[in-house]
Amino acid sequence: MYVAKGKPSPNATKIWLTRNGGCVLANNGSRLNRRELANVMDFVMLNHAQICERWRSYFHGDISYYC
């Protein structure tokens, strides 16, 4: 999952979803400050199931998780 302020770029912040419903910060390329990053990570964790369902629907397949 990519996160960016404004237009997404190859250096956008990257967050990996975990199998247990959490997430891991892979890279903060968008240079989000601590508060913004915490808000994004909380949002991803709270919406993990919906994000995964939409991924499966869009890509017509299963997900491989970071861990």
N, CA, C, O and CB atoms as a CASP TS submission, in Angstrom:
PFRMAT TS
TARGET T0000
AUTHOR 0000-0000-0000
METHOD Language model
MODEL 1
PARENT N/A
ATOM      1  N   MET     1       0.846  -1.145   0.000  1.00  0.00           N
ATOM      2  CA  MET     1       0.000   0.000   0.000  1.00  0.00           C
ATOM      3  C   MET     1       0.904   1.223   0.000  1.00  0.00           C
ATOM      4  O   MET     1       1.868   1.289   0.763  1.00  0.00           O
ATOM      5  CB  MET     1      -0.969  -0.011   1.206  1.00  0.00           C
ATOM      6  N   TYR     2       0.590   2.199  -0.862  1.00  0.00           N
ATOM      7  CA  TYR     2       1.357   3.433  -0.962  1.00  0.00           C
ATOM      8  C   TYR     2       0.577   4.577  -0.335  1.00  0.00           C
ATOM      9  O   TYR     2      -0.645   4.650  -0.458  1.00  0.00           O
ATOM     10  CB  TYR     2       1.695   3.749  -2.430  1.00  0.00           C
ATOM     11  N   VAL     3       1.291   5.467   0.334  1.00  0.00           N
ATOM     12  CA  VAL     3       0.684   6.641   0.948  1.00  0.00           C
ATOM     13  C   VAL     3       1.529   7.848   0.564  1.00  0.00           C
ATOM     14  O   VAL     3       2.757   7.796   0.644  1.00  0.00           O
ATOM     15  CB  VAL     3       0.578   6.488   2.510  1.00  0.00           C
ATOM     16  N   ALA     4       0.881   8.940   0.147  1.00  0.00           N
ATOM     17  CA  ALA     4       1.621  10.143  -0.235  1.00  0.00           C
ATOM     18  C   ALA     4       0.796  11.383   0.046  1.00  0.00           C
ATOM     19  O   ALA     4      -0.434  11.352   0.020  1.00  0.00           O
ATOM     20  CB  ALA     4       2.014  10.093  -1.716  1.00  0.00           C
ATOM     21  N   LYS     5       1.498  12.478   0.315  1.00  0.00           N
ATOM     22  CA  LYS     5       0.848  13.788   0.363  1.00  0.00           C
ATOM     23  C   LYS     5       0.815  14.273  -1.066  1.00  0.00           C
ATOM     24  O   LYS     5       1.853  14.325  -1.725  1.00  0.00           O
ATOM     25  CB  LYS     5       1.602  14.811   1.320  1.00  0.00           C
ATOM     26  N   GLY     6      -0.362  14.630  -1.561  1.00  0.00           N
ATOM     27  CA  GLY     6      -0.454  15.089  -2.943  1.00  0.00           C
ATOM     28  C   GLY     6      -0.377  13.917  -3.903  1.00  0.00           C
ATOM     29  O   GLY     6      -0.952  12.858  -3.652  1.00  0.00           O
ATOM     30  N   LYS     7       0.330  14.108  -4.996  1.00  0.00           N
ATOM     31  CA  LYS     7       0.442  13.105  -6.053  1.00  0.00           C
ATOM     32  C   LYS     7       1.365  11.953  -5.626  1.00  0.00           C
ATOM     33  O   LYS     7       2.505  12.192  -5.228  1.00  0.00           O
ATOM     34  CB  LYS     7       0.967  13.755  -7.349  1.00  0.00           C
ATOM     35  N   PRO     8       0.876  10.699  -5.707  1.00  0.00           N
ATOM     36  CA  PRO     8       1.720   9.553  -5.362  1.00  0.00           C
ATOM     37  C   PRO     8       2.940   9.468  -6.279  1.00  0.00           C
ATOM     38  O   PRO     8       2.884   9.855  -7.446  1.00  0.00           O
ATOM     39  CB  PRO     8       0.910   8.253  -5.443  1.00  0.00           C
ATOM     40  N   SER     9       4.025   8.962  -5.737  1.00  0.00           N
ATOM     41  CA  SER     9       5.259   8.815  -6.501  1.00  0.00           C
ATOM     42  C   SER     9       5.907   7.489  -6.146  1.00  0.00           C
ATOM     43  O   SER     9       5.489   6.837  -5.189  1.00  0.00           O
ATOM     44  CB  SER     9       6.230   9.993  -6.230  1.00  0.00           C
ATOM     45  N   PRO    10       6.922   7.079  -6.899  1.00  0.00           N
ATOM     46  CA  PRO    10       7.609   5.820  -6.573  1.00  0.00           C
ATOM     47  C   PRO    10       8.239   5.844  -5.179  1.00  0.00           C
ATOM     48  O   PRO    10       8.479   4.788  -4.594  1.00  0.00           O
ATOM     49  CB  PRO    10       8.685   5.531  -7.614  1.00  0.00           C
ATOM     50  N   ASN    11       8.509   7.033  -4.644  1.00  0.00           N
ATOM     51  CA  ASN    11       9.110   7.148  -3.309  1.00  0.00           C
ATOM     52  C   ASN    11       8.083   7.372  -2.217  1.00  0.00           C
ATOM     53  O   ASN    11       8.440   7.770  -1.108  1.00  0.00           O
ATOM     54  CB  ASN    11      10.109   8.274  -3.288  1.00  0.00           C
ATOM     55  N   ALA    12       6.812   7.125  -2.508  1.00  0.00           N
ATOM     56  CA  ALA    12       5.752   7.339  -1.520  1.00  0.00           C
ATOM     57  C   ALA    12       5.979   6.436  -0.311  1.00  0.00           C
ATOM     58  O   ALA    12       6.714   5.451  -0.384  1.00  0.00           O
ATOM     59  CB  ALA    12       4.356   7.071  -2.143  1.00  0.00           C
ATOM     60  N   THR    13       5.341   6.784   0.793  1.00  0.00           N
ATOM     61  CA  THR    13       5.396   5.960   1.994  1.00  0.00           C
ATOM     62  C   THR    13       4.765   4.607   1.679  1.00  0.00           C
ATOM     63  O   THR    13       3.704   4.531   1.060  1.00  0.00           O
ATOM     64  CB  THR    13       4.671   6.656   3.192  1.00  0.00           C
ATOM     65  N   LYS    14       5.434   3.542   2.116  1.00  0.00           N
ATOM     66  CA  LYS    14       4.957   2.182   1.845  1.00  0.00           C
ATOM     67  C   LYS    14       4.642   1.478   3.159  1.00  0.00           C
ATOM     68  O   LYS    14       5.439   1.492   4.097  1.00  0.00           O
ATOM     69  CB  LYS    14       6.008   1.376   1.034  1.00  0.00           C
ATOM     70  N   ILE    15       3.469   0.864   3.205  1.00  0.00           N
ATOM     71  CA  ILE    15       3.017   0.150   4.389  1.00  0.00           C
ATOM     72  C   ILE    15       2.652  -1.271   3.980  1.00  0.00           C
ATOM     73  O   ILE    15       1.868  -1.480   3.054  1.00  0.00           O
ATOM     74  CB  ILE    15       1.807   0.873   5.059  1.00  0.00           C
ATOM     75  N   TRP    16       3.223  -2.241   4.677  1.00  0.00           N
ATOM     76  CA  TRP    16       2.934  -3.645   4.410  1.00  0.00           C
ATOM     77  C   TRP    16       1.838  -4.117   5.356  1.00  0.00           C
ATOM     78  O   TRP    16       1.869  -3.817   6.550  1.00  0.00           O
ATOM     79  CB  TRP    16       4.210  -4.517   4.564  1.00  0.00           C
ATOM     80  N   LEU    17       0.875  -4.852   4.824  1.00  0.00           N
ATOM     81  CA  LEU    17      -0.164  -5.465   5.649  1.00  0.00           C
ATOM     82  C   LEU    17       0.357  -6.778   6.206  1.00  0.00           C
ATOM     83  O   LEU    17       1.083  -7.501   5.523  1.00  0.00           O
ATOM     84  CB  LEU    17      -1.467  -5.692   4.837  1.00  0.00           C
ATOM     85  N   THR    18      -0.009  -7.089   7.445  1.00  0.00           N
ATOM     86  CA  THR    18       0.380  -8.362   8.037  1.00  0.00           C
ATOM     87  C   THR    18      -0.835  -9.287   8.103  1.00  0.00           C
ATOM     88  O   THR    18      -1.981  -8.838   8.065  1.00  0.00           O
ATOM     89  CB  THR    18       0.987  -8.151   9.449  1.00  0.00           C
ATOM     90  N   ARG    19      -0.568 -10.553   8.201  1.00  0.00           N
ATOM     91  CA  ARG    19      -1.617 -11.573   8.200  1.00  0.00           C
ATOM     92  C   ARG    19      -2.550 -11.433   9.405  1.00  0.00           C
ATOM     93  O   ARG    19      -3.731 -11.765   9.309  1.00  0.00           O
ATOM     94  CB  ARG    19      -0.992 -12.966   8.187  1.00  0.00           C
ATOM     95  N   ASN    20      -2.032 -10.945  10.541  1.00  0.00           N
ATOM     96  CA  ASN    20      -2.828 -10.880  11.771  1.00  0.00           C
ATOM     97  C   ASN    20      -3.662  -9.616  11.898  1.00  0.00           C
ATOM     98  O   ASN    20      -4.238  -9.372  12.958  1.00  0.00           O
ATOM     99  CB  ASN    20      -1.927 -10.987  12.955  1.00  0.00           C
ATOM    100  N   GLY    21      -3.747  -8.792  10.834  1.00  0.00           N
ATOM    101  CA  GLY    21      -4.582  -7.600  10.868  1.00  0.00           C
ATOM    102  C   GLY    21      -3.841  -6.316  11.180  1.00  0.00           C
ATOM    103  O   GLY    21      -4.453  -5.260  11.332  1.00  0.00           O
ATOM    104  N   GLY    22      -2.544  -6.404  11.273  1.00  0.00           N
ATOM    105  CA  GLY    22      -1.741  -5.218  11.544  1.00  0.00           C
ATOM    106  C   GLY    22      -1.069  -4.697  10.281  1.00  0.00           C
ATOM    107  O   GLY    22      -1.419  -5.075   9.162  1.00  0.00           O
ATOM    108  N   CYS    23      -0.103  -3.825  10.493  1.00  0.00           N
ATOM    109  CA  CYS    23       0.660  -3.293   9.382  1.00  0.00           C
ATOM    110  C   CYS    23       2.055  -2.901   9.866  1.00  0.00           C
ATOM    111  O   CYS    23       2.282  -2.695  11.058  1.00  0.00           O
ATOM    112  CB  CYS    23      -0.064  -2.084   8.748  1.00  0.00           C
ATOM    113  N   VAL    24       2.984  -2.804   8.910  1.00  0.00           N
ATOM    114  CA  VAL    24       4.374  -2.481   9.209  1.00  0.00           C
ATOM    115  C   VAL    24       4.810  -1.389   8.252  1.00  0.00           C
ATOM    116  O   VAL    24       4.550  -1.469   7.051  1.00  0.00           O
ATOM    117  CB  VAL    24       5.298  -3.739   9.095  1.00  0.00           C
ATOM    118  N   LEU    25       5.469  -0.374   8.775  1.00  0.00           N
ATOM    119  CA  LEU    25       6.006   0.684   7.925  1.00  0.00           C
ATOM    120  C   LEU    25       7.238   0.146   7.208  1.00  0.00           C
ATOM    121  O   LEU    25       8.193  -0.291   7.852  1.00  0.00           O
ATOM    122  CB  LEU    25       6.353   1.961   8.757  1.00  0.00           C
ATOM    123  N   ALA    26       7.219   0.176   5.887  1.00  0.00           N
ATOM    124  CA  ALA    26       8.358  -0.279   5.092  1.00  0.00           C
ATOM    125  C   ALA    26       9.275   0.888   4.745  1.00  0.00           C
ATOM    126  O   ALA    26      10.491   0.721   4.646  1.00  0.00           O
ATOM    127  CB  ALA    26       7.877  -0.975   3.810  1.00  0.00           C
ATOM    128  N   ASN    27       8.686   2.081   4.558  1.00  0.00           N
ATOM    129  CA  ASN    27       9.473   3.230   4.129  1.00  0.00           C
ATOM    130  C   ASN    27       8.601   4.477   4.250  1.00  0.00           C
ATOM    131  O   ASN    27       7.432   4.459   3.866  1.00  0.00           O
ATOM    132  CB  ASN    27       9.998   3.045   2.663  1.00  0.00           C
ATOM    133  N   ASN    28       9.163   5.547   4.777  1.00  0.00           N
ATOM    134  CA  ASN    28       8.422   6.801   4.908  1.00  0.00           C
ATOM    135  C   ASN    28       8.928   7.797   3.867  1.00  0.00           C
ATOM    136  O   ASN    28       9.346   8.902   4.211  1.00  0.00           O
ATOM    137  CB  ASN    28       8.565   7.386   6.344  1.00  0.00           C
ATOM    138  N   GLY    29       8.889   7.408   2.613  1.00  0.00           N
ATOM    139  CA  GLY    29       9.389   8.233   1.519  1.00  0.00           C
ATOM    140  C   GLY    29       8.641   9.539   1.337  1.00  0.00           C
ATOM    141  O   GLY    29       9.193  10.486   0.777  1.00  0.00           O
ATOM    142  N   SER    30       7.402   9.615   1.795  1.00  0.00           N
ATOM    143  CA  SER    30       6.632  10.856   1.697  1.00  0.00           C
ATOM    144  C   SER    30       6.985  11.816   2.823  1.00  0.00           C
ATOM    145  O   SER    30       6.524  12.958   2.853  1.00  0.00           O
ATOM    146  CB  SER    30       5.135  10.557   1.719  1.00  0.00           C
ATOM    147  N   ARG    31       7.803  11.341   3.742  1.00  0.00           N
ATOM    148  CA  ARG    31       8.246  12.141   4.888  1.00  0.00           C
ATOM    149  C   ARG    31       7.077  12.677   5.713  1.00  0.00           C
ATOM    150  O   ARG    31       7.033  13.848   6.091  1.00  0.00           O
ATOM    151  CB  ARG    31       9.103  13.300   4.409  1.00  0.00           C
ATOM    152  N   LEU    32       6.131  11.771   5.977  1.00  0.00           N
ATOM    153  CA  LEU    32       5.024  12.131   6.858  1.00  0.00           C
ATOM    154  C   LEU    32       5.579  12.361   8.257  1.00  0.00           C
ATOM    155  O   LEU    32       6.480  11.641   8.689  1.00  0.00           O
ATOM    156  CB  LEU    32       3.920  11.025   6.867  1.00  0.00           C
ATOM    157  N   ASN    33       5.050  13.361   8.977  1.00  0.00           N
ATOM    158  CA  ASN    33       5.528  13.557  10.341  1.00  0.00           C
ATOM    159  C   ASN    33       4.940  12.462  11.233  1.00  0.00           C
ATOM    160  O   ASN    33       4.074  11.703  10.798  1.00  0.00           O
ATOM    161  CB  ASN    33       5.145  14.975  10.872  1.00  0.00           C
ATOM    162  N   ARG    34       5.409  12.382  12.471  1.00  0.00           N
ATOM    163  CA  ARG    34       4.999  11.295  13.368  1.00  0.00           C
ATOM    164  C   ARG    34       3.487  11.214  13.552  1.00  0.00           C
ATOM    165  O   ARG    34       2.912  10.126  13.545  1.00  0.00           O
ATOM    166  CB  ARG    34       5.657  11.468  14.718  1.00  0.00           C
ATOM    167  N   ARG    35       2.852  12.359  13.714  1.00  0.00           N
ATOM    168  CA  ARG    35       1.404  12.363  13.934  1.00  0.00           C
ATOM    169  C   ARG    35       0.655  11.876  12.696  1.00  0.00           C
ATOM    170  O   ARG    35      -0.257  11.056  12.803  1.00  0.00           O
ATOM    171  CB  ARG    35       0.927  13.769  14.315  1.00  0.00           C
ATOM    172  N   GLU    36       1.037  12.379  11.522  1.00  0.00           N
ATOM    173  CA  GLU    36       0.390  11.946  10.275  1.00  0.00           C
ATOM    174  C   GLU    36       0.598  10.453  10.058  1.00  0.00           C
ATOM    175  O   GLU    36      -0.332   9.737   9.687  1.00  0.00           O
ATOM    176  CB  GLU    36       0.940  12.742   9.069  1.00  0.00           C
ATOM    177  N   LEU    37       1.817   9.990  10.289  1.00  0.00           N
ATOM    178  CA  LEU    37       2.128   8.574  10.095  1.00  0.00           C
ATOM    179  C   LEU    37       1.328   7.709  11.069  1.00  0.00           C
ATOM    180  O   LEU    37       0.808   6.661  10.686  1.00  0.00           O
ATOM    181  CB  LEU    37       3.639   8.324  10.274  1.00  0.00           C
ATOM    182  N   ALA    38       1.231   8.141  12.315  1.00  0.00           N
ATOM    183  CA  ALA    38       0.448   7.391  13.298  1.00  0.00           C
ATOM    184  C   ALA    38      -1.021   7.320  12.882  1.00  0.00           C
ATOM    185  O   ALA    38      -1.654   6.273  13.017  1.00  0.00           O
ATOM    186  CB  ALA    38       0.576   8.035  14.692  1.00  0.00           C
ATOM    187  N   ASN    39      -1.561   8.425  12.380  1.00  0.00           N
ATOM    188  CA  ASN    39      -2.951   8.439  11.921  1.00  0.00           C
ATOM    189  C   ASN    39      -3.159   7.488  10.749  1.00  0.00           C
ATOM    190  O   ASN    39      -4.154   6.764  10.705  1.00  0.00           O
ATOM    191  CB  ASN    39      -3.365   9.855  11.521  1.00  0.00           C
ATOM    192  N   VAL    40      -2.236   7.485   9.809  1.00  0.00           N
ATOM    193  CA  VAL    40      -2.347   6.599   8.644  1.00  0.00           C
ATOM    194  C   VAL    40      -2.258   5.139   9.077  1.00  0.00           C
ATOM    195  O   VAL    40      -3.047   4.306   8.632  1.00  0.00           O
ATOM    196  CB  VAL    40      -1.244   6.918   7.608  1.00  0.00           C
ATOM    197  N   MET    41      -1.295   4.832   9.947  1.00  0.00           N
ATOM    198  CA  MET    41      -1.128   3.444  10.404  1.00  0.00           C
ATOM    199  C   MET    41      -2.376   2.986  11.163  1.00  0.00           C
ATOM    200  O   MET    41      -2.825   1.854  10.981  1.00  0.00           O
ATOM    201  CB  MET    41       0.133   3.310  11.307  1.00  0.00           C
ATOM    202  N   ASP    42      -2.945   3.856  12.015  1.00  0.00           N
ATOM    203  CA  ASP    42      -4.187   3.513  12.727  1.00  0.00           C
ATOM    204  C   ASP    42      -5.316   3.257  11.737  1.00  0.00           C
ATOM    205  O   ASP    42      -6.069   2.295  11.889  1.00  0.00           O
ATOM    206  CB  ASP    42      -4.586   4.640  13.707  1.00  0.00           C
ATOM    207  N   PHE    43      -5.439   4.113  10.724  1.00  0.00           N
ATOM    208  CA  PHE    43      -6.477   3.945   9.715  1.00  0.00           C
ATOM    209  C   PHE    43      -6.336   2.601   8.998  1.00  0.00           C
ATOM    210  O   PHE    43      -7.320   1.889   8.800  1.00  0.00           O
ATOM    211  CB  PHE    43      -6.422   5.093   8.704  1.00  0.00           C
ATOM    212  N   VAL    44      -5.113   2.264   8.612  1.00  0.00           N
ATOM    213  CA  VAL    44      -4.872   1.001   7.900  1.00  0.00           C
ATOM    214  C   VAL    44      -5.247  -0.182   8.789  1.00  0.00           C
ATOM    215  O   VAL    44      -5.907  -1.113   8.326  1.00  0.00           O
ATOM    216  CB  VAL    44      -3.388   0.892   7.457  1.00  0.00           C
ATOM    217  N   MET    45      -4.838  -0.162  10.054  1.00  0.00           N
ATOM    218  CA  MET    45      -5.166  -1.275  10.954  1.00  0.00           C
ATOM    219  C   MET    45      -6.670  -1.399  11.187  1.00  0.00           C
ATOM    220  O   MET    45      -7.210  -2.505  11.215  1.00  0.00           O
ATOM    221  CB  MET    45      -4.453  -1.097  12.292  1.00  0.00           C
ATOM    222  N   LEU    46      -7.346  -0.257  11.353  1.00  0.00           N
ATOM    223  CA  LEU    46      -8.790  -0.293  11.590  1.00  0.00           C
ATOM    224  C   LEU    46      -9.576  -0.736  10.356  1.00  0.00           C
ATOM    225  O   LEU    46     -10.701  -1.218  10.485  1.00  0.00           O
ATOM    226  CB  LEU    46      -9.273   1.072  12.036  1.00  0.00           C
ATOM    227  N   ASN    47      -9.008  -0.582   9.184  1.00  0.00           N
ATOM    228  CA  ASN    47      -9.691  -0.917   7.933  1.00  0.00           C
ATOM    229  C   ASN    47      -9.029  -2.085   7.198  1.00  0.00           C
ATOM    230  O   ASN    47      -9.246  -2.277   6.002  1.00  0.00           O
ATOM    231  CB  ASN    47      -9.729   0.300   7.025  1.00  0.00           C
ATOM    232  N   HIS    48      -8.236  -2.849   7.913  1.00  0.00           N
ATOM    233  CA  HIS    48      -7.459  -3.960   7.327  1.00  0.00           C
ATOM    234  C   HIS    48      -8.337  -4.910   6.519  1.00  0.00           C
ATOM    235  O   HIS    48      -8.014  -5.235   5.377  1.00  0.00           O
ATOM    236  CB  HIS    48      -6.741  -4.742   8.430  1.00  0.00           C
ATOM    237  N   ALA    49      -9.437  -5.352   7.102  1.00  0.00           N
ATOM    238  CA  ALA    49     -10.309  -6.329   6.419  1.00  0.00           C
ATOM    239  C   ALA    49     -10.872  -5.758   5.127  1.00  0.00           C
ATOM    240  O   ALA    49     -10.893  -6.444   4.105  1.00  0.00           O
ATOM    241  CB  ALA    49     -11.462  -6.762   7.340  1.00  0.00           C
ATOM    242  N   GLN    50     -11.326  -4.518   5.158  1.00  0.00           N
ATOM    243  CA  GLN    50     -11.890  -3.897   3.955  1.00  0.00           C
ATOM    244  C   GLN    50     -10.813  -3.687   2.889  1.00  0.00           C
ATOM    245  O   GLN    50     -11.074  -3.896   1.704  1.00  0.00           O
ATOM    246  CB  GLN    50     -12.553  -2.552   4.307  1.00  0.00           C
ATOM    247  N   ILE    51      -9.620  -3.282   3.288  1.00  0.00           N
ATOM    248  CA  ILE    51      -8.515  -3.103   2.336  1.00  0.00           C
ATOM    249  C   ILE    51      -8.206  -4.432   1.651  1.00  0.00           C
ATOM    250  O   ILE    51      -8.041  -4.488   0.432  1.00  0.00           O
ATOM    251  CB  ILE    51      -7.245  -2.551   3.054  1.00  0.00           C
ATOM    252  N   CYS    52      -8.130  -5.501   2.444  1.00  0.00           N
ATOM    253  CA  CYS    52      -7.839  -6.829   1.882  1.00  0.00           C
ATOM    254  C   CYS    52      -8.944  -7.291   0.937  1.00  0.00           C
ATOM    255  O   CYS    52      -8.661  -7.847  -0.124  1.00  0.00           O
ATOM    256  CB  CYS    52      -7.655  -7.855   3.008  1.00  0.00           C
ATOM    257  N   GLU    53     -10.194  -7.066   1.316  1.00  0.00           N
ATOM    258  CA  GLU    53     -11.318  -7.473   0.466  1.00  0.00           C
ATOM    259  C   GLU    53     -11.294  -6.730  -0.863  1.00  0.00           C
ATOM    260  O   GLU    53     -11.514  -7.325  -1.918  1.00  0.00           O
ATOM    261  CB  GLU    53     -12.652  -7.224   1.182  1.00  0.00           C
ATOM    262  N   ARG    54     -11.031  -5.453  -0.810  1.00  0.00           N
ATOM    263  CA  ARG    54     -10.959  -4.675  -2.054  1.00  0.00           C
ATOM    264  C   ARG    54      -9.779  -5.110  -2.913  1.00  0.00           C
ATOM    265  O   ARG    54      -9.880  -5.117  -4.140  1.00  0.00           O
ATOM    266  CB  ARG    54     -10.851  -3.178  -1.742  1.00  0.00           C
ATOM    267  N   TRP    55      -8.665  -5.472  -2.287  1.00  0.00           N
ATOM    268  CA  TRP    55      -7.498  -5.976  -3.020  1.00  0.00           C
ATOM    269  C   TRP    55      -7.886  -7.256  -3.761  1.00  0.00           C
ATOM    270  O   TRP    55      -7.623  -7.397  -4.955  1.00  0.00           O
ATOM    271  CB  TRP    55      -6.297  -6.240  -2.051  1.00  0.00           C
ATOM    272  N   ARG    56      -8.514  -8.188  -3.039  1.00  0.00           N
ATOM    273  CA  ARG    56      -8.927  -9.460  -3.651  1.00  0.00           C
ATOM    274  C   ARG    56      -9.902  -9.231  -4.804  1.00  0.00           C
ATOM    275  O   ARG    56      -9.805  -9.877  -5.847  1.00  0.00           O
ATOM    276  CB  ARG    56      -9.571 -10.378  -2.597  1.00  0.00           C
ATOM    277  N   SER    57     -10.833  -8.314  -4.610  1.00  0.00           N
ATOM    278  CA  SER    57     -11.826  -8.012  -5.633  1.00  0.00           C
ATOM    279  C   SER    57     -11.176  -7.390  -6.867  1.00  0.00           C
ATOM    280  O   SER    57     -11.507  -7.765  -7.992  1.00  0.00           O
ATOM    281  CB  SER    57     -12.894  -7.074  -5.072  1.00  0.00           C
ATOM    282  N   TYR    58     -10.280  -6.470  -6.676  1.00  0.00           N
ATOM    283  CA  TYR    58      -9.645  -5.770  -7.789  1.00  0.00           C
ATOM    284  C   TYR    58      -8.689  -6.670  -8.564  1.00  0.00           C
ATOM    285  O   TYR    58      -8.683  -6.667  -9.795  1.00  0.00           O
ATOM    286  CB  TYR    58      -8.900  -4.553  -7.278  1.00  0.00           C
ATOM    287  N   PHE    59      -7.874  -7.446  -7.829  1.00  0.00           N
ATOM    288  CA  PHE    59      -6.865  -8.290  -8.482  1.00  0.00           C
ATOM    289  C   PHE    59      -7.336  -9.723  -8.725  1.00  0.00           C
ATOM    290  O   PHE    59      -6.588 -10.534  -9.270  1.00  0.00           O
ATOM    291  CB  PHE    59      -5.610  -8.317  -7.647  1.00  0.00           C
ATOM    292  N   HIS    60      -8.562 -10.040  -8.329  1.00  0.00           N
ATOM    293  CA  HIS    60      -9.153 -11.366  -8.563  1.00  0.00           C
ATOM    294  C   HIS    60      -8.266 -12.486  -8.047  1.00  0.00           C
ATOM    295  O   HIS    60      -8.038 -13.474  -8.744  1.00  0.00           O
ATOM    296  CB  HIS    60      -9.418 -11.571 -10.045  1.00  0.00           C
ATOM    297  N   GLY    61      -7.777 -12.335  -6.855  1.00  0.00           N
ATOM    298  CA  GLY    61      -6.931 -13.390  -6.303  1.00  0.00           C
ATOM    299  C   GLY    61      -6.642 -13.188  -4.838  1.00  0.00           C
ATOM    300  O   GLY    61      -7.209 -12.320  -4.175  1.00  0.00           O
ATOM    301  N   ASP    62      -5.745 -14.015  -4.358  1.00  0.00           N
ATOM    302  CA  ASP    62      -5.396 -14.007  -2.948  1.00  0.00           C
ATOM    303  C   ASP    62      -4.284 -12.998  -2.687  1.00  0.00           C
ATOM    304  O   ASP    62      -3.671 -12.472  -3.616  1.00  0.00           O
ATOM    305  CB  ASP    62      -4.972 -15.408  -2.487  1.00  0.00           C
ATOM    306  N   ILE    63      -4.042 -12.748  -1.438  1.00  0.00           N
ATOM    307  CA  ILE    63      -3.026 -11.793  -1.007  1.00  0.00           C
ATOM    308  C   ILE    63      -1.859 -12.555  -0.395  1.00  0.00           C
ATOM    309  O   ILE    63      -2.051 -13.549   0.305  1.00  0.00           O
ATOM    310  CB  ILE    63      -3.611 -10.769   0.008  1.00  0.00           C
ATOM    311  N   SER    64      -0.650 -12.081  -0.666  1.00  0.00           N
ATOM    312  CA  SER    64       0.504 -12.597   0.080  1.00  0.00           C
ATOM    313  C   SER    64       0.920 -11.484   1.031  1.00  0.00           C
ATOM    314  O   SER    64       1.148 -10.350   0.608  1.00  0.00           O
ATOM    315  CB  SER    64       1.705 -13.033  -0.884  1.00  0.00           C
ATOM    316  N   TYR    65       1.018 -11.808   2.308  1.00  0.00           N
ATOM    317  CA  TYR    65       1.293 -10.832   3.348  1.00  0.00           C
ATOM    318  C   TYR    65       2.787 -10.739   3.630  1.00  0.00           C
ATOM    319  O   TYR    65       3.554 -11.646   3.309  1.00  0.00           O
ATOM    320  CB  TYR    65       0.538 -11.187   4.622  1.00  0.00           C
ATOM    321  N   TYR    66       3.183  -9.621   4.237  1.00  0.00           N
ATOM    322  CA  TYR    66       4.576  -9.416   4.610  1.00  0.00           C
ATOM    323  C   TYR    66       4.988 -10.456   5.641  1.00  0.00           C
ATOM    324  O   TYR    66       6.039 -11.084   5.512  1.00  0.00           O
ATOM    325  CB  TYR    66       4.794  -7.990   5.157  1.00  0.00           C
ATOM    326  N   CYS    67       4.155 -10.636   6.669  1.00  0.00           N
ATOM    327  CA  CYS    67       4.430 -11.662   7.681  1.00  0.00           C
ATOM    328  C   CYS    67       3.140 -12.041   8.377  1.00  0.00           C
ATOM    329  O   CYS    67       3.145 -12.891   9.267  1.00  0.00           O
ATOM    330  CB  CYS    67       5.476 -11.167   8.712  1.00  0.00           C
TER
END
